[in-house]
Amino acid sequence: MTPADPARDETPLARLAALHGVATSYRPSPDRTVAVSDTAVTAALAALGVDASTPDAVRHALAARETELRERLLPPTVVGWGGRPPAALAALPDGTRLRVETEQGEIRASAEQLPPGVHLLHVTAPDGRTADAHLVAAPARLPAPPARSYGLLVQLYSLLSGRSWGMGDLGDLAELTAWAGRALGAGFVQVNPLHAAVPGAPTDPSPYRPSSRRYPDPVHLRIEDVPEFPYVEERARLRALLERAARLRETVLDKGALIDRDAVWELKREALELVHAVPLGPGRRAAYADFLAEEGEVLEDHATWCALAEVYGSDWQNWPSRLRDPRSAETARARRALLDRVDFHCRLAWLTDAQLATAQRTARDAGMAVGLIHDLAVGVHPGGADAWAQQEYLAGGMSVGAPPDAFNARGQDWGLPPWRPDRLASCGYAPYRRLLRALLRHAGALRIDHVMGLFRLWWVPQGQPPTEGTYVRYDAEAMLAVLVLEASRAGALVIGEDLGTVEPGVREALHERGVLGTSVLWFERDWEGNGQPLPPERWRTDCLATATTHDLPSTAARLTGEHVDLRARLGLLTRPLDQERAAAAADTREWLALLSRLGLLKGTGGGGSAVAEEIEIQAVHRFLLRTPARLVGVWLPDGVGDRRPQNLPGTWDQYPNWRLPIADADGRPMTLEDLAAAPRLHALVNVLRGRGTPGEDDGEPPRAAGAGA
């Protein structure tokens, strides 16, 4: 990539790209602008259905787009905030008549004070021109959390109990929320995305590259909690499965084995086949019928993909050509032929939904003000169920990623097909609305991974390096309005993961609409000043403040410098080892010095001992309490001194990403029962509850669970 040439912005290709939201340059830093190649721009336009392959094609497409924008009365989707009419209506000719058909079935002649919802707007201009648009009427802002609270952050698969089948499940999640709410006074539990994975051997263990974001993965089911489980007739087979599950659990907890998602699913699938053979009682049958009716075609598509994947493999792009279209006659015939398998996968979706509901209900019954915080991944696997069913809304031949920056000179390709902004707008964001509704159904809050993607995404053409990508814009106002609308309907908070390089204005726009941010201690520095750690009073209020995340070193590893040694062993360092160690040590010293000046770090005379490390971790969390952050999150492995990151970006098979159980400081796996009895975890929780702190002014501790709810 080369520095941008201002004259290039006036070329026909650049003008055409701008009219379709495709960038011809980007700014990796405030003082640097980089030009995007014409090849990348042309490929992005092609994915949007715009032919820019030749100069003549560009001129024709440019003229057509300019005419379309000049003559249209309204964009396909408009937004009204807080009962006010959409700003786009101000540009209509005087005398234009409005007709609004609300979601609730009312007919109105004005766009003032509409009820929240996605309504149909029809306008007629004095010259006879007409236009139809979707009108998103959203609350002006999401409400703030009811009270300051702290909570736990955990990767569910890593949370094994004495009842798990080799990985954490929804039964464990319900148990965790009940304990954390009642015994620890926690206000929330945040989990990794529970989206349905792409089946296969081996399954991609990353929860951030799923087959479907619309349905959770049945591998998370607690089999024994399915109501039909006690009535399985083949008891000998069931006993054998339970014995194998116990052995699988023991290999992880007692023998140091990694979590084997495929082995877990093999056992659970066999057990669920036995459960599926048990007839539903009349009440259960009625509830299942209601679920099928409510989910409709969306669930039918998902279950059909699952059934076809059992026959043809888990990448629909390699299926027979006529089955690649979810609406084809051949697909309809295949669905009928596989009706029992389709019903099996529909049933799994229903059972998983029910156990998710139980987990959230348990959290609220335990007094949690928020409850479960679910996580929404950026996108889906290109060969999975959502990519098959939603082809018309996705940009074929494109993948989401990130441009080159100071941390990754080659850029990133995440292998996820992006939404087409034009198709979303034309349908009133229907698939996006359905997705949010599904995730918010059993959530007290929703975390949006890479929330900057509501504004723009880096599109990488298939087969090209990430350096050959470009940014494509989305209608951020519409994306935010739909998000605020659905979250307000669910009574849920929204937390945007806004770490790293963020385009100017994005955080401000999110804050205006009540979307909380994410602040991680080690990244919070005075970047516009002296670069030193940011004092607690200068942190933002509307955020979830944490010491670390699933993609970062644990706090213990950060304090000891072990994260540098790990990256060195895996060949991931970009500088000599001694330089990396020195930089990491300096970073840690600066933070510990600030903690000491604030009176938060006392009794660490042991100098590097395990006791000193534990006290330092407590001091880090006392610091988080000093900030005004509305939510304070504790990475659960930090509570027991776990050294290992759950995911090490930049690795694939060099490191066991997404396959590690929670462990203590010596690497011994710990069950949920062990965690509940761990003195070290309870000592950290006492800090968060304002007990046993070294000073009187450590900030307002989060209230006990349920306070202010």
N, C-alpha and C positions, 0 to 999 in steps of 0.2 A: 504494500500500500504506500501511497505517496502523499505528500502535503497537498491540501485542496487548492485548486485554482479558482478564484472568485468568478472569472469569466465563464467557467464551465457551468455555473448555475443558470446561465441564460440560454444554454443549448436546448433544442427541442426535447431531447431525451430527459434532461434535468427537469424541464417544466412539466413534462408528462409524469415523471416519477413523483414530483411534488404534489400533483393533483390526485395521485393515488396513495399518498402517504408513504412513499418509498424514499429513503434517504440516499443522497449521492455523496454524503460525507458525514463524519461524526467527530465528536470531540472527546478523546480519552482523558483529557485534562483541560482545565480552563484556558491554558495558554497554547493549546495544540489542536489543530484541525487536520483530519486525515481524509483523503479522497477515497471513495469506494469505486471499484472498477466498473466499467460499463457492462461487463459480462454479468456481474452480480446484480446490477440494477435491472438488466434485461431479464434475467432469470426470475427475479422477484415479481416483476410485472407479468411475466408469463404465468406464474403460479396464481396470479389474480385474474387470469383470463384476458390479459392485455398483450397483444402482439407488438413487440418493439424490436423485431429481429432485423429489420432493414430501415434505412432512412425514410423510405416511403411509408412503411408500416407505422413508424413513429409519428410522422406528420398526420397520417389518417387517424390514428388513435388519439392524438392530441386535439385535433379538430373536433372529433366526436365527443371527447370528454368535456372540452370547453363549452360546446353547444349544450350538452346535457346539464351541466352545472348552471349555465346561464338561463336555461328555460324552465328548470324544475322549480316548483313552488316550495317544496320541503325536502329535506333529507329523509331517508327511509325510517329513521328513528329519531325522535326528539325527546328532550328531558325537561321536566318541570320539578323544581325542588320546593319542598315545604308548602305546597298548595299554590305556588305561583305558576303562571303559565310559562311554557317554554320560551326561551329568548328568541328562538327561530321564528316565532309567530310575528315578531315585530317587523320582520322584513317582508311580510305579505302585503300585497297591494291594498290600499284603502277600499273598504267595502267587501272584502273577502268574507264569505260565510263559513262558519265552523259547525261541524257536527261531530260530537264525541260519543262513542259507544263505550261505556265503561266496562271493566271486568265484571262488575256486578249486574250488568244488563240494563243500566239506565241510558237514556239518550239525553245529551245536553248540548246546548248551543254555545257554550263557553268553556274555556280551558281553565277557568279560575276555580280554586279550591276543590280540585278533583280528589276523590279518595285515593289512597295509595294503591298502586297496581299498574299493569301494562294495558293501556286502553287503545282503542282504534280511533284514529283521527282522520276525518274527511274534510277537505277544504275545497271551496268553489270560488274562484276569482271572478271579478266583474266581467272579464273578457271571455268567460266560459271555461277556462282551463280548470282542471281538477287535480287533486293529489290525495293520496292516502299515505298515512304514516302511523307507526307505532308510537304511542306517547307513554313514556315511563314516568309515572308520578311517584316520587320517592320522598321520604322524610328529609328535612334539610340536613340532619345529622344523627348519627347513632348516639344513644346516651352513653355516658361514661360508666365504668364498672360501679356497682352499687356501693362498694367500699374497697379500701385497699386490702389486698390479700396476697398471700404467698401460696405457691403450689409446687407440684413435682413435675419434672419433665422426664419421660421414660420412653424407650423403644420397647413396644409391647412384647415382641418376640424374645427379648432378652430377659424378661421378667418371669422366670420359671417358678412354679410352686411345687409342693409335693404331689399335686394332682395333674400337673401339665403332662402333655404327651410329647415332650421333647422340645417345646418352645412355649412361650407365654401365650395365653389365650384370653378370650373375653370373660371367662370365669375368673381368671386371675385379675383382670382389669376391674371387675366389679368388687372383688375382695380388696384390691388396693384402694379403690375410692372409699369403700366403707371404713377401712382402717385409717387412711390418711385424713378423712373428714372428721371422724369421731375421736380418734386418739391423738392426732397431730394438729388438729385445727386448720388443716389445709383448705384452701378455697377452690382449688382446681387441680386437675391432672391433665397434662398435655401429652399426647401420644403421637407416634409417627403415622404417616398415611396408612390406613388399613385397606387401601384399594385392592381390587382383585388383581393378582399377578398373572403373567402369561404362563400357562402351564408348559411343562417341558422337562427334560432331564439333561443338564441341570436347569432348574428355574433360576432366572435372574433374581438374586435375593434383594435387590434394591427396591425399597418401597416407593421410590420416586420415578420408576419407569414401568407403570402398571399396564395391564391389559385394559382395565376399565377404572375410571375414577367415579363412575356412577354407582357401582355396587361394591361392597366390602368383600374381602376374600374369605371363603368358608373355612380356610385352614385355621382361622382364628376361633372357630366354634369350640365350645366346651361340650363334647359329645354327651357326657353324662347328664347335662342339663337340658337336653332336648326332651320334651314331654313324652315322646314315643319310645325313648330308649329303654325304659323298663319292660316294654312289651315285645321286644325283639324275641322271636321264637328260636332262632339258632343260637342258643346260649353257649354252646361249646365254642363256636367260632368267635363269639363276642369275648369269652374269657381269654381265648388265645390272643385276640387283638389287644386286650387290656394288659396282658403279660408282656407282649412285645412293646407296648407303649411304655410300660414301667422300665423295661431294659433300655429303651431309647433315652428316657429321662435320666437314667443312671449314668449312661455313657457321657452325657453332657455335664452333669453335676458332680460325678465322682471320678470320671476317667479322663477328663480334659478334652473330650471331643467337642467339635464345633456344632452349632445348631444346624441340623440337616432338615431344611424345610421340605425337601422332596420326600424324605423318609417319613416325616410327620404326615404329610398329605396322603401318602400311600396308605397309611394305617387309617387315617380319618375317612378317606374316601370309601374304603371297604366297610367301615363301620356305618357310614351314612347310607350306603347301599342297603344294608340290613335294616336301618331305621326307616328308609323310604318304603320298604315293603310292608311296614305296619300301617294299617288303615287309620286315617284320621277320624276322630270322633266328630259328632255333628257340629259342636261348637268350633272345634279346630278347623273343620272343613269350611265352615262359613267364614272364619277369619282369613283363611288362605284364599278363598274366593274374593274377598274384599281386597286383599293385597294384590292379587292378579289384576283385578279391575282398575285399581288405583294406578298401578305401574304401567299397564297397557302395553303398547307397542315397544316401548323402551326396554322393558324386561323381556319381552318376547325376542327381541333382537339379541339381547345379551345371552339369553339361554340358548338360542339357536346357534350363535357363534360357538359357545362352549360345546354343544353337541357336535357340530361340524368339525371342530378342532380335534375331537376324539377320533374322528375318522380320517381327516385329511391333514392333520398337523396344525400347529399353533400359529402359523403365519398365513393369513387369508390371501396374501398376495401370491402364494404358491398353490392355491386351490384351483380346481377346474374353473375356467373362465366364467361360466354362467353362474357359479356360486359366489363369485366375488361381488356380485350386486345383491344387497340384502332384499331388494324389491323384485327380483326376477322370478319368473314362473318356476324355474328350476330350483331356486332356493325355497319357494313355498312347498314344492313337492318333497324336497329333502326334509323340510321341517315336519311335514306330516309323517314321513317314513320314520323319523327319529322322535316321534312325539313323546315316548316314555323318557328318553334322555333329556329332551327339552323340559319336561315337567320336573325331572330330577334337579336340574340346575335352577329352575324357578323356585323349587322348594328350598334349596340351599340358600338362595337370596332371602327368602322369607325368614328362615331360621336365624340367619346371621343378623338380619335387621332386628329381630325380636331380642336377641342377646345384647345388641348394641343399646336398645331401648332400656333393657334391664340395667346395664352398666350406668347409664346416665341417671336413671331413676334412683339407683342405689347411691350415686354421688349426691344427688339433691336431698335424699332422705337422710344422708349423713351430715347434712348441714352445709354442704359446699355452696357458696354463693354463685359460683360459675359452673362447676362440674367438669365435664369432659371438654377438652379443647382438641378438636380434630384438625388434621393437617391436609391441605389440598396441594397435590403435586402440580408442577408446571404444565405437564402434558401427559400423553399416553404413548405406549409402544406402537410403532407404525404397523405392526402385524396383528395387533390385538383386537378385542371386541369393539371398543369405542371407535377405533380407526376404521373398522369395517362398517359399522352401523352409521357413522357420521361422516362418511367420505365427502359429502357435498359441502360440509362446513370446514373441512381441513384443507390446507395448502399442500397438494400433492407434490412430491419431489423436493420438499423443503424440510429442514430440521431446525429446531430452536437451539441456540447456543449463546456464545458471548464473544465479543471481539477481542483482539489482542490487548493486553493491558500490562501494567507494571508487574502483576503477579503471574501472568501466563502469556509469554510472548507469542505463542502459537494460537491463542484463542481457544474456544471450547465448542464442541459439538455434542449436544446432549441426546441426539437421536430421537427427538420428539416432534412429530408434525404439528405446526402451529395452526391456530384458528385462522380462517379467512375473515378479515374484518368486514369486508363487503357483504359476505353471506350472513354473518351474524346480524349486521344492521338490517338487512332486508327482511329478516324473520323476527325482528324485535328481540333478538338475543335469546330465542326460545331454548336452544340446547344448553346455553350457559345458565339460564334461569333454572332449568330442571336439575342441572348438576349441583348448583348451590342449594337448592331446596332439599335434595337428597342428603347432602352432607350436613346440613343444619338441622335435620329432623331430630337427631338425638345428640345435639351438641349445645353446650353453653357458650362456646366460642369457636371460631374457625380461624386457623392460621393459614395465610396465603403465602405459599413458598414463592420467592422472587416476585413480590407484589408489583415491582416495576413493570412486569409484563402486562399489567392493565393499560399501560401507556404505550409501550413499544416493545418489540422483540427482535432479536438478532436472527435473521433468517439465513441459513446456510444451504446452498444448493446441494442436492444429493451428489455424492462423489467428489465434492470439492472440499478443500481445507477450510477451516473456520475463517481464515483470513480473507476468503473470497465471499463473505456474506455481507449483508447490509441490514440496517434497521428498517422495520415496517411499523407504521403507527396504527394504533387502534383509537377508537373514539373513547377516550378515557372518561369523559363525562358520562357516557352511556354505560360503560362497564362499571363505573363506580355507583351509578344510580341503581343499577340492577343489584349489585352487591349490598348496598345499604337497604334497599327495599326488602330483599329476601332475609337479610339478617334481622331487620326490625320485626318482620313478621314472625320470625322464630324466637324473638326475644334474646338474641345472641350478640356477643361481642365479635369484632373482627380484629385480628392481629396481622399486620403485614410484615413479612420478612424483608426488611429494607437495608440489609447489610451490604457493604462494599460500595462500589461507585454508583451513585444515584444521580439521575438527570436533575438539573435545577428545576425547582417548582414541584417535584413529585411529592416530597414529604409534606410540603405545605398543602397541596391538594388533598392528600390523604387525611391530614390533621383536620382540615376544614370539615370533612365529612364524618369525623369521629372514628376513623380507622387508627388503631393503636400501632405504634412502631415496635421495633425490636432493637434493644440496646445491649450489647455484650461488653462486659467490663474491659477486656483487653484492647478493644477497638476504640474505646471512648477517650480520645485525647483532644487537646486544644489544637486541632489541625490548622486553624487560621491564625494561631498565635505562636506560642513557644514549643508546641508539640508535646508538652508534658501531659501526664494523666489528668483527665478532666475532673475537677473537684465535684463532689456529689451534688452540691446545690445548683450546678450548671447543667445537670442532666435534664432531659425533657420529662415532663409529667406523664404524657399520654403514651406509655410504652410498657412492654414486658421487659424487665431488666433481669439479666442472667449473667452468670460467670462464664458459661460455655454453652456449646450446642453439640449435636450429634456429629457435626462435620469438623469439630475442633478438638484439640487435646483436652483431656480432663484437667481439672484444676490442679490436682496433685502432680500430674506430669508436667504441666506448665511451670509450677513452682520449682520443681527439681531439675528441669531441663531435659527430662527423659524424652520429651517429644522430639527434640533435635536428634538425639541418638537413634530413635526409631526411624526417622526419615533418612538418616545417614546409612543405616543398615540396608535400607531399601533403595539406595541410590537416588534419592529425590531432592537432594540439596542442590542449590544453584550457586553456592559459594563454598569455599573450603570449610571443613568442619569446625576449625578453631574460630573462624569468623562468625559462623552461625551460632556457635555456643556463646561467644562473647556478646552478640546482639541480643540473644534470648535472655542471657543473664542480666544485661543492662536494663532490658524492658522490665523484668521481674523486680529488680532492685528499685526502680523508679516507683513502681506501684507499692512495694512494701514500705518504701520511705513515706509515701503519702498516707498509707494506713497507720504508720507509726505516728506521724505528725498529728493525725486526727484522734489519737488515743485509742485506736481500735485494735492495736497489735501489742499485746502484753503477755509476758510469761513464755517467750520463745527463746529463752537463754540456751536451750539445748542445741541450737545451731545446726539445723539440718536433720535433727532427730525426727522420728515419727510423730512424737508429741508436738514438736514445733511445727511440723507440716500441718497437723490437724488444726492447731491454733491459727495458723495462717489462713487456712480455708475458712474457718469461722470468721476471721477478720474480713475476708473478702465479702462474705455475706452480710456482715454488719455494715460494711460500706454500702452495699446495695440498699439496705434499709435507710441509710442516710439520704439517699436520692429521693426525689419526689415521685418516682415511678409508681404508677397505679397497681401494677402487678409485679411481683418478684418471683422468679422461677428458680428452682433448685434442680440441677441435673442429678437425678437419683443416684447414679454411680459415684458422684462426688461425696455423697453422704457416707460412703464406706471406703473412700480412698482408692477407688478403681483407677488404675494407671492408663488403661487402653482406650483409644478412641473407638467408637462404634463404626465410624467410616473414615477412611483416610483418602481424601480426594487425590486424584492422580494415580491411583492404583487400581488394579483389577484382580488378578489372581496372586499378586505379591503379598497381599494382606487380606485377612478374613473379614472383609467388610460385611456388616449386617448379619454376622453369624456368631457373635460373642454373647454369652450370658453375663449378667452383672456379676462382678467379682470383687473381693476385698483387696486390700493393698498388696497382698502377696499373690494375687491372681487366682485365689480359690473361689469358685462359683458360689454365689449366695442365693438361696431361695427366697421367696417372699416371706416365708416364716422366719428365715434368718434375719432378713432386713427388719422385720417387726421387733426383733429382740436385740438389735445391734446397738450397743451403747454409743458408738461413734455417731450413728445417724441421729439418735435421740438428742445427743449433745448439740448437733448442728440445728436441729429443729428448735431446741430451747433458745438458741440465738435468734432464730427467726420469729419466735413468739415473744421476744423481749425479756427472756429470763437469763440471768447469769451473764449479762453483758458487762464489759469493763467500765462503761461510763453511763452517766445518767442521760446523755443527750444523743443517743445513737439513732435518733429519728423515730418516727411513729411506727411501731411494729404493726404488721398486718393484723387486722382483727381476727378473732376466732371465727371459724367457719360459720357462715350463715349470717354474720353480723351485718346489718343493713340490708339484707336481702328482702 
